[in-house]
Amino acid sequence: MLLKGSIFDRFINKYWVSSQYVPLNPIAELELDLSRPIIYLVAQNCASDLLALQSCCLQAGLPDPYCPIRVTGQNLSATIFIDDTFAAPKANQTPAYLGKYQQLLDLHRLQPDLDIQLLPVTIYWGRNPGKQKKKFDVDRFDQHVSGSLHKTCIVLKNGKDHLLRFNKPISIAALRQRHDRQTNFDNQLLAHQLAKIALTYFANQKRYSIGPKLLNRSAMIAAVLQQPLLRNTILSTAASERCTEQQVERQCRRYLIEISANFSYPLLRVFRLLLKWLWNHLYKGIKVNHAQAVRQANQSGAEIIYMPCHRSHMDYLLLSYLLVEQGLVAPHVAAGVNLNFFPLGALLRRAGAFFLRRTFKDSPLYSAVFNGYFSMLFKQGYPIEFFSEGGRSRSGRLLPPKTGLLASTLQTYLNQPERNLILVPIYIGYDHIMEVNSYIKELSGQEKNQESVWQLLAAVKKLGNFGQVFVNFGKPINVKKYLNQQAPNWQTSAVDERQFKIHVKQLAQQVMVNINQATAAGALPLCAAILLASKNFQSNKAVFLALLSKHQQLLELKSKSSSLTYAKDKNETVYQQALSLNKFEQDGERIFCSRNQALQLNYYRNNIVHLFALPSLICHTVCYLMSCNKSTSVNNIIAYAAKIYPFLAAEYFLKPPVNITQLLEGELLQLGTIGVFKFEKGRYSVANKILLDLLAQHLQETFLRYRQLLALLLRCKYWSNVDPKALSAKAKAHFQPLSIDPFDEKVTHVFLQTMQSVYPDFLTEKQSKILEALFASSCSIDLQ
């Protein structure tokens, strides 16, 4: 018997309760089949829970849990309860839900083509994990069952903080088929196993959606100070600096006060309301993709480390807000100590931020204290977030990773490998970034302004409609699986320092690759890429829209083998979305931008330019071969493109190919599909000259930089004569006046490192001439 609730229950549910459910599109994300029966599995037969479930099901387009389903002439309840107040078993009596499981199994035996979906649903009234050694009088999360009065109090207190999670469905037919193959098949045994599977969902869900209880700040600091490794460091520091152990410990305590978070769930709830208002005021929407993969990673019971790219100070607030909205636990976030100013520092600290200095080099004691705090977060089971690049990207492209925190993460895992470790790469993209003008000034040589309350107030004054935000979760990296593949004996023999550095470098590289594989190509970056590749930054609108449509087709092909997303609306709609952001102009049928606008558009173009790196490489190579009157055969195109590929792969974090020939052949086929080339008589010919030239121009700034660097490098004659800093400074002086792309020293170092790995004995004269010719930029045609 389903409880329908009193008039009071229905009133409260309608006018007080704000239900949030995840995933937001359960039919698609959980691959539910609405043509097959769905039975909900919930913890308790409670009117508040069922009314909330009904509301969420109707919003999500799922069947009403109050409506029975008809199967083979029988009416079945659409809901099964683990605890049913009206069907509580007496002593030695089988629980009601076991009887219902057996009934479902019997129906599948009588009708083999029947496949009922059992959908576990977990319901949370409030998500405060609580403090360790402190008991809640009202929430009592550890108890699934509560009386009606107690439940009413919970609903009244947490009605605005209500989460309902639809979990992965259990296919009863699939379960039965697996057991039908067993010789000792027992229908009752199978019902017990089904019950065990269902109960596991409820037993584990608290950790996934609420997280472990929190240590208060003083207890956390005391626990860190008692760690054996830190105690040894304190003793050795006291001996080396000829001071007392108490003096060193006091210094460690001061460091911990500077570093440690002071997480407050009530403040987080207030933050959520403020941030919801802020996002609605700032942006037209926040699009989240592939969150289901992260929820599954959470449900594995592993320690979760979120590693997003870093575009803006908004990232700190945005990601924590979205994770909570997606039904996940808010992480502890590593933030630069430059953000620890009044009043923002205190607010961020209570929202889960812990602060670290830019460098630990001159303070080994600080390093030991920070590592001790970091390992304690890991030990307590709190999810952690830090930015893979360290700081914000001023150029818009993904920067070489900073590996310090990743090294601490891996070392902590190796020291306590009881729980698996999963790294979650995250791509964050914006239609507009508030700091973009300051980025351009900094890259042109102006000094960076220190963050302050006045800078914060100035930013608030500029709040407006900034288009859309895109957050794409990349493919998670299972560290245990990685170590099992790369170092099978890691659990029995210690990983030496050299191997450890290799593992950190490889993991960091894979994180960056997975971030770029999950890129969101929004309307503005797409239009920016096309406009900046056009001659003089201008185009006829009809030509522009045709090129935009071709880029969409290319991204559709690429999305089949990656996690990327792109603007799928009609080309005119996508164009109007970008135009509305006032980053470029339209005059009649002419689309154009000024040089100052081009500097801004370049930032957004760089967000997605890696998606077109290989198509641009192929088109650039074909242009080179045609200019030299060489054959455009498949072998020739691949041979010459392969000479440039290592530099692009290193700079743009391209996915490592199993076979470079197969990779480039695949790109040729995709370009043929969208009409750039046609293959005839053993070679490729150009089918669309305008599209060929424009795709080749996507990397014009990159090849210009390569050409400047190569010319300076060749003057050195030997690797021993190369001074990276001096060479970079000279290249910048030559490059900056010619380009709208900011010159980044980090990217220069990547180029030099790649060059040395490909040509360890330096370049011969023949190799130099080939690269000089290949790096020469192709000529863009006038698109007017």
Disulfide bonds with the S-S distance in Angstrom:
none
